[in-house]
Amino acid sequence: MKVAHILRKYNPAQWGGTETAIKRLLDGLTHHQVKTVVYSPKLEKEAQSDPLGAAGYPVKRFKAHVPVWGIPEEQKQRLVSVGGNLMSFDLLPALWKEDSLDLIHTHTHNRLGGIALSMAKIRKIPLAVTIHGGYLDLPPEVGAFLKEPLKGGFEWGKIFGILLRSRKVMDEADVVFTCNSTEAGLLKKKYPSKQIVFQPHGVPADDYKKDCKAAALQAFPQVQGKRMLICVGRLDDVKNQRWVLEQFPEILRKHPDALLVFAGSVTDAGYGEAIKKRIEELGLGNKVLLTGGLPPGDPRLIGLFQLSEVVLLPSKSETFGLIIVEAWASGRTVISSRTSGAMEMIKPGENGWLFDLGKPNEFQEAVSAALDRPELNREYARNGEGIVRERFDTNVLGGRVKKVYENVIENRKRHGRACK
């Protein structure tokens, strides 16, 4: 079986949770003898690394652009980084030339998804769609944030969206995967005849049990002897690191040996600069560490997890929350905002803490509990580890996806058509 995966963005310098989830899906599929080819837009500058290519997955780049007139280059870059509706005139012929495809799996909808849908119809093969960042289960403020860079511009790409039937991608796909059961329920209600598959993201659990503390200490010696609180994820408004930064002085008042670590690449340059400026304003230069982006499975990142006291997840929106699973696999517990993904996995009093972003006292109380009651913290972490072993192993999840592929391919053969 050979599958083409369509990505809206693949920039190793801006690696985040979506990229990690995709790579681990490909790892799981490879374990079950599924061949992969990846299609993603070209980068302005050649990447210094290529985790997907290094893992054996061919990455074929196509020209893509933001089809909007009248907005500054900075706004265009934001659209490319965190959710712009891109257009390509090269992807359709590239997919046509790809040999021996059995299925197209798009990890984006909108116009690139419309191109995937069009080619699946032309080649008479099934189309699978994965929702990574929320579709129906998306907080209004996050939707508004993603649309903000379009302000003041004219989106001339809409005509191509109509021609490509980009708004019909969800209607006509053979199967839709989502990592969030709330999203799955909403999708089943809107598309009652559609095959909707709840498919959580996975982790290679054994990798997270290897002792990687030395690698982290060598790379970041300033964490030695500190009570580390770590936020892992790209630096942008949705991930909400600024909120934690504002709460940190109060944590330091109670725990002066605490160190706050932000591990993630900057995908919104303005937000990244605002974080650095605020660190200076608060006088926290030696109390906050910015590591930059770290590749998936990097021993330095795993080591930071293992050295931390607790993992913080202050996001405004998390459809799934892969960081929760990674923290548990590393033997650490999580304090998370009440996003739909976190509320599905974290059970207060059993395996972690939840807090409301509008109630900072809840967050402070959770941090104090994690730092002042180490036995309770370890108990929550052990419970989380058990969940990882039972539900989130990469190879097991890859096998489930392959079975879905086989079913939709067989269904097409029986009925003589695809993309219902």
C-alpha positions as CSV (number, residue, x, y, z in Angstrom):
1,M,0.0,0.0,0.0
2,K,1.3,3.5,-0.9
3,V,-0.2,6.7,0.5
4,A,0.5,10.4,-0.3
5,H,0.3,12.7,2.7
6,I,-0.5,16.3,2.0
7,L,0.8,18.9,4.6
8,R,-0.1,22.6,4.7
9,K,3.3,23.3,6.2
10,Y,6.5,21.4,6.9
11,N,9.3,23.7,8.3
12,P,11.6,21.8,10.6
13,A,12.7,25.1,12.1
14,Q,9.1,25.6,13.3
15,W,8.5,22.1,14.4
16,G,5.5,21.6,16.6
17,G,2.9,19.2,17.9
18,T,1.2,18.7,14.5
19,E,4.5,17.8,12.9
20,T,5.3,15.4,15.7
21,A,1.9,13.7,15.4
22,I,2.3,13.3,11.7
23,K,5.8,11.8,12.0
24,R,4.7,9.3,14.6
25,L,1.7,8.3,12.4
26,L,4.1,7.6,9.6
27,D,6.3,5.6,11.9
28,G,3.4,3.5,13.0
29,L,2.2,3.0,9.4
30,T,5.7,2.0,8.3
31,H,5.8,-0.6,11.1
32,H,2.7,-2.1,9.2
33,Q,4.4,-2.0,5.8
34,V,2.6,1.1,4.4
35,K,4.8,3.2,2.1
36,T,4.7,6.9,2.4
37,V,5.4,10.0,0.3
38,V,4.9,13.5,1.7
39,Y,3.9,16.6,-0.2
40,S,4.5,20.0,1.4
41,P,5.0,23.6,0.2
42,K,8.5,24.8,-0.6
43,L,10.4,26.9,1.9
44,E,11.9,30.3,1.2
45,K,15.2,29.1,2.8
46,E,16.5,25.5,2.7
47,A,15.9,23.7,5.9
48,Q,19.0,22.8,7.9
49,S,17.4,19.5,9.0
50,D,14.7,17.2,7.7
51,P,13.4,14.8,10.3
52,L,10.9,13.2,7.9
53,G,13.4,12.6,5.2
54,A,15.9,11.3,7.7
55,A,13.3,8.8,8.9
56,G,13.0,7.5,5.3
57,Y,9.9,9.4,4.2
58,P,10.4,11.2,0.8
59,V,9.4,14.8,1.0
60,K,8.4,16.4,-2.3
61,R,8.1,20.2,-2.2
62,F,5.6,22.2,-4.4
63,K,5.2,25.9,-4.9
64,A,2.5,27.5,-2.7
65,H,1.6,31.0,-1.7
66,V,-0.9,33.1,0.2
67,P,-3.4,34.3,-2.4
68,V,-4.1,37.6,-0.8
69,W,-3.4,41.1,-2.1
70,G,-2.7,44.2,0.0
71,I,-1.3,42.8,3.3
72,P,2.3,43.3,4.6
73,E,4.9,40.6,4.4
74,E,4.7,40.0,8.1
75,Q,1.0,39.2,7.9
76,K,1.7,36.8,5.1
77,Q,4.3,35.0,7.2
78,R,1.9,34.7,10.0
79,L,-0.6,33.1,7.6
80,V,2.0,30.6,6.4
81,S,3.0,29.7,9.9
82,V,-0.2,29.3,11.8
83,G,-3.2,28.7,9.5
84,G,-3.3,30.6,6.2
85,N,-5.4,29.1,3.4
86,L,-2.6,28.5,0.9
87,M,-3.0,27.9,-2.9
88,S,-0.8,25.9,-5.3
89,F,-0.8,25.5,-9.0
90,D,1.9,22.7,-8.8
91,L,0.4,20.2,-6.4
92,L,-2.3,18.9,-8.7
93,P,0.1,17.8,-11.5
94,A,2.6,16.5,-9.0
95,L,0.0,14.2,-7.5
96,W,-1.0,13.1,-11.0
97,K,2.5,12.0,-11.7
98,E,3.0,10.1,-8.5
99,D,3.2,6.4,-9.3
100,S,1.0,3.6,-7.8
101,L,-1.0,5.6,-5.2
102,D,-3.6,3.7,-3.3
103,L,-4.9,6.6,-1.2
104,I,-4.4,10.3,-0.6
105,H,-4.4,11.5,3.0
106,T,-4.6,15.2,3.5
107,H,-3.7,16.9,6.8
108,T,-5.2,20.1,5.7
109,H,-8.6,21.1,4.2
110,N,-9.3,24.4,2.5
111,R,-7.7,24.9,-0.9
112,L,-4.8,22.4,-0.6
113,G,-7.4,19.9,0.7
114,G,-9.5,20.8,-2.4
115,I,-6.6,19.9,-4.6
116,A,-6.2,16.6,-2.8
117,L,-9.9,15.9,-3.3
118,S,-9.8,16.8,-7.0
119,M,-6.9,14.4,-7.6
120,A,-8.5,11.6,-5.6
121,K,-11.5,11.9,-7.9
122,I,-9.4,12.0,-11.1
123,R,-7.4,8.9,-10.0
124,K,-10.5,7.2,-8.5
125,I,-8.8,6.5,-5.2
126,P,-10.0,7.3,-1.7
127,L,-9.4,10.5,0.2
128,A,-8.7,10.6,4.0
129,V,-8.7,13.8,6.0
130,T,-7.1,14.4,9.4
131,I,-8.1,17.4,11.5
132,H,-5.2,18.6,13.6
133,G,-6.1,22.0,15.0
134,G,-9.9,22.0,15.4
135,Y,-12.7,22.3,12.8
136,L,-16.0,22.5,14.6
137,D,-14.6,22.3,18.1
138,L,-12.7,25.6,17.8
139,P,-13.1,28.4,20.4
140,P,-14.4,31.6,18.7
141,E,-11.4,33.7,19.9
142,V,-9.0,31.3,18.3
143,G,-10.9,31.4,15.0
144,A,-10.8,35.2,15.1
145,F,-7.0,35.1,15.8
146,L,-6.4,32.9,12.8
147,K,-8.4,35.3,10.5
148,E,-6.8,38.4,11.9
149,P,-3.8,38.5,9.4
150,L,-6.4,38.7,6.5
151,K,-7.6,42.1,7.6
152,G,-7.0,44.8,5.1
153,G,-6.4,42.4,2.2
154,F,-8.2,41.1,-0.8
155,E,-8.3,37.2,-0.9
156,W,-8.3,36.6,-4.6
157,G,-7.7,32.9,-4.1
158,K,-11.4,32.4,-3.2
159,I,-12.3,31.7,-6.9
160,F,-9.9,28.8,-7.0
161,G,-11.4,27.5,-3.7
162,I,-14.7,27.4,-5.5
163,L,-13.3,25.6,-8.5
164,L,-11.5,23.1,-6.4
165,R,-14.6,22.5,-4.2
166,S,-12.5,23.2,-1.1
167,R,-15.6,23.7,1.0
168,K,-16.7,20.1,0.0
169,V,-13.5,18.4,1.3
170,M,-15.2,17.2,4.5
171,D,-18.4,16.3,2.7
172,E,-16.8,14.2,0.0
173,A,-13.9,12.6,1.8
174,D,-14.1,8.8,2.3
175,V,-13.0,9.0,6.0
176,V,-12.2,11.8,8.4
177,F,-9.8,11.3,11.3
178,T,-9.9,13.5,14.4
179,C,-7.9,13.2,17.6
180,N,-10.6,14.7,19.8
181,S,-13.8,12.8,20.7
182,T,-15.8,16.0,21.2
183,E,-14.8,17.0,17.6
184,A,-15.8,13.5,16.5
185,G,-19.2,13.8,18.0
186,L,-19.8,17.2,16.3
187,L,-18.6,15.8,13.0
188,K,-20.9,12.8,13.2
189,K,-23.8,15.1,13.9
190,K,-23.0,17.3,10.9
191,Y,-22.1,14.4,8.6
192,P,-24.3,11.5,9.7
193,S,-23.4,9.3,6.7
194,K,-19.7,10.0,6.9
195,Q,-17.1,7.6,8.4
196,I,-15.6,9.6,11.3
197,V,-12.7,8.0,13.2
198,F,-11.5,9.1,16.6
199,Q,-7.8,8.5,16.3
200,P,-5.6,9.9,19.2
201,H,-2.0,10.8,18.6
202,G,0.7,8.4,19.9
203,V,4.2,8.3,21.3
204,P,7.0,5.7,21.1
205,A,6.7,5.1,24.8
206,D,10.0,3.1,25.1
207,D,12.0,6.1,23.8
208,Y,10.7,8.2,26.6
209,K,11.8,5.7,29.3
210,K,15.4,6.0,28.3
211,D,17.4,8.2,30.7
212,C,18.2,11.3,28.7
213,K,18.9,13.7,31.6
214,A,22.6,14.0,30.8
215,A,21.9,15.2,27.2
216,A,19.6,17.9,28.6
217,L,22.1,19.0,31.2
218,Q,24.9,19.2,28.7
219,A,22.8,21.3,26.4
220,F,21.2,23.5,29.1
221,P,23.4,23.5,32.2
222,Q,21.4,26.3,33.7
223,V,18.7,23.8,34.7
224,Q,21.0,22.0,37.1
225,G,19.7,22.1,40.6
226,K,16.5,24.0,39.7
227,R,12.9,23.1,40.2
228,M,11.9,23.2,36.6
229,L,8.5,24.0,35.2
230,I,8.4,23.4,31.5
231,C,6.0,24.5,28.6
232,V,6.6,22.6,25.4
233,G,5.2,23.9,22.1
234,R,5.6,26.6,19.5
235,L,5.7,30.1,20.7
236,D,2.5,31.8,19.6
237,D,-0.7,33.3,21.0
238,V,-2.7,30.1,20.9
239,K,-0.1,28.3,23.0
240,N,-0.4,31.2,25.5
241,Q,3.1,31.2,27.1
242,R,2.6,34.9,27.9
243,W,-0.1,34.0,30.4
244,V,2.2,31.7,32.3
245,L,5.0,34.3,32.3
246,E,2.6,36.7,34.0
247,Q,1.9,34.2,36.8
248,F,5.6,33.2,37.3
249,P,6.6,36.0,39.7
250,E,4.0,34.7,42.2
251,I,5.4,31.2,41.8
252,L,8.9,32.5,42.5
253,R,7.8,34.2,45.6
254,K,6.9,30.8,47.1
255,H,9.5,28.8,45.3
256,P,12.6,31.0,44.6
257,D,14.6,28.0,43.2
258,A,12.0,27.5,40.4
259,L,13.0,27.8,36.7
260,L,10.5,28.3,33.9
261,V,11.4,26.7,30.5
262,F,9.8,27.5,27.2
263,A,10.8,24.7,24.7
264,G,9.6,25.4,21.2
265,S,10.3,27.3,18.0
266,V,8.9,30.8,17.3
267,T,6.2,30.7,14.7
268,D,4.9,34.2,15.4
269,A,7.9,36.6,15.4
270,G,6.0,39.4,17.0
271,Y,4.8,37.1,19.8
272,G,8.3,35.8,20.3
273,E,9.7,39.3,20.7
274,A,6.9,40.2,23.1
275,I,7.8,37.2,25.3
276,K,11.5,38.3,25.4
277,K,10.6,41.9,26.1
278,R,8.3,40.9,29.0
279,I,10.9,38.6,30.5
280,E,13.2,41.7,30.7
281,E,10.5,43.9,32.1
282,L,9.8,41.4,34.9
283,G,13.5,41.0,35.6
284,L,13.3,37.3,34.9
285,G,16.4,37.0,32.7
286,N,18.0,34.3,34.8
287,K,14.7,32.6,35.8
288,V,13.3,31.8,32.3
289,L,15.0,29.7,29.7
290,L,14.1,29.8,25.9
291,T,15.5,26.6,24.3
292,G,14.3,27.2,20.7
293,G,12.9,24.4,18.7
294,L,13.9,20.8,19.4
295,P,13.3,18.0,17.0
296,P,10.8,15.2,17.8
297,G,12.3,12.5,20.1
298,D,15.4,14.7,20.7
299,P,17.2,13.4,23.8
300,R,17.6,17.0,25.0
301,L,13.8,17.5,25.0
302,I,13.1,14.1,26.6
303,G,15.7,14.9,29.2
304,L,14.1,18.2,29.9
305,F,10.8,16.4,30.5
306,Q,12.5,14.0,32.8
307,L,14.3,16.7,34.8
308,S,11.1,18.8,35.2
309,E,8.9,18.9,38.3
310,V,5.8,19.4,36.3
311,V,4.7,20.1,32.7
312,L,2.5,23.2,32.0
313,L,0.0,23.5,29.2
314,P,-1.7,26.9,29.2
315,S,-3.1,26.8,25.7
316,K,-6.2,28.7,24.7
317,S,-7.1,25.7,22.5
318,E,-5.9,22.1,22.2
319,T,-7.8,19.6,20.1
320,F,-5.7,16.8,21.6
321,G,-2.7,17.8,23.7
322,L,0.2,15.6,22.6
323,I,2.4,17.2,25.2
324,I,0.2,15.5,27.9
325,V,1.0,12.1,26.5
326,E,4.7,12.9,26.1
327,A,4.8,14.2,29.7
328,W,3.2,11.0,31.0
329,A,5.5,8.8,28.9
330,S,8.4,10.7,30.5
331,G,7.1,10.0,34.0
332,R,5.9,13.5,34.6
333,T,2.5,15.0,35.4
334,V,0.7,17.9,33.8
335,I,-1.1,21.1,34.8
336,S,-3.3,22.2,31.9
337,S,-5.9,24.8,31.0
338,R,-9.4,23.4,30.4
339,T,-9.2,22.8,26.7
340,S,-11.3,20.0,25.1
341,G,-8.3,17.8,24.6
342,A,-7.0,18.1,28.1
343,M,-10.4,17.6,29.7
344,E,-10.7,14.2,27.9
345,M,-7.4,12.9,29.2
346,I,-6.7,14.6,32.6
347,K,-8.8,13.5,35.5
348,P,-8.3,15.8,38.5
349,G,-7.4,13.9,41.6
350,E,-6.1,11.0,39.5
351,N,-3.5,12.0,36.9
352,G,-3.0,15.8,36.8
353,W,-4.5,19.2,37.4
354,L,-6.8,21.4,35.3
355,F,-7.3,25.2,35.7
356,D,-9.4,27.9,34.2
357,L,-7.4,30.7,32.4
358,G,-9.8,33.2,33.9
359,K,-8.9,32.0,37.4
360,P,-5.2,32.3,38.0
361,N,-5.6,31.2,41.6
362,E,-6.5,27.7,40.3
363,F,-3.2,27.6,38.5
364,Q,-1.2,28.8,41.4
365,E,-2.9,26.2,43.7
366,A,-2.1,23.4,41.3
367,V,1.6,24.5,41.0
368,S,1.9,24.6,44.8
369,A,0.4,21.2,45.1
370,A,2.8,19.8,42.5
371,L,5.8,21.3,44.1
372,D,4.9,20.9,47.8
373,R,3.4,17.4,47.6
374,P,6.0,15.3,45.6
375,E,4.4,12.0,46.5
376,L,1.0,13.2,45.1
377,N,2.8,14.5,42.0
378,R,4.5,11.1,41.5
379,E,1.3,9.2,42.0
380,Y,-0.4,11.3,39.2
381,A,2.6,10.7,36.9
382,R,2.4,6.9,37.5
383,N,-1.3,6.9,36.6
384,G,-0.5,8.8,33.5
385,E,2.2,6.4,32.4
386,G,-0.3,3.5,32.7
387,I,-2.7,5.3,30.3
388,V,0.1,5.8,27.7
389,R,0.9,2.1,27.7
390,E,-2.8,1.2,27.3
391,R,-4.0,3.7,24.7
392,F,-1.2,5.7,23.0
393,D,1.5,3.4,21.6
394,T,2.6,4.5,18.2
395,N,2.7,1.1,16.5
396,V,-0.8,0.1,17.8
397,L,-2.3,3.3,16.5
398,G,-0.6,2.9,13.1
399,G,-2.1,-0.5,12.7
400,R,-5.6,0.9,13.4
401,V,-5.1,3.5,10.7
402,K,-3.9,0.9,8.2
403,K,-7.1,-1.1,8.7
404,V,-9.2,2.0,8.0
405,Y,-7.2,2.5,4.8
406,E,-7.8,-1.1,3.8
407,N,-11.6,-0.7,4.4
408,V,-12.0,2.4,2.4
409,I,-9.9,1.1,-0.5
410,E,-12.0,-2.2,-0.5
411,N,-15.2,-0.1,-0.4
412,R,-14.1,1.8,-3.5
413,K,-13.3,-1.4,-5.3
414,R,-16.7,-2.8,-4.4
415,H,-18.7,0.3,-5.4
416,G,-16.4,1.5,-8.2
417,R,-16.0,5.0,-6.9
418,A,-14.2,7.0,-4.2
419,C,-14.7,10.3,-2.4
420,K,-18.4,9.9,-1.6
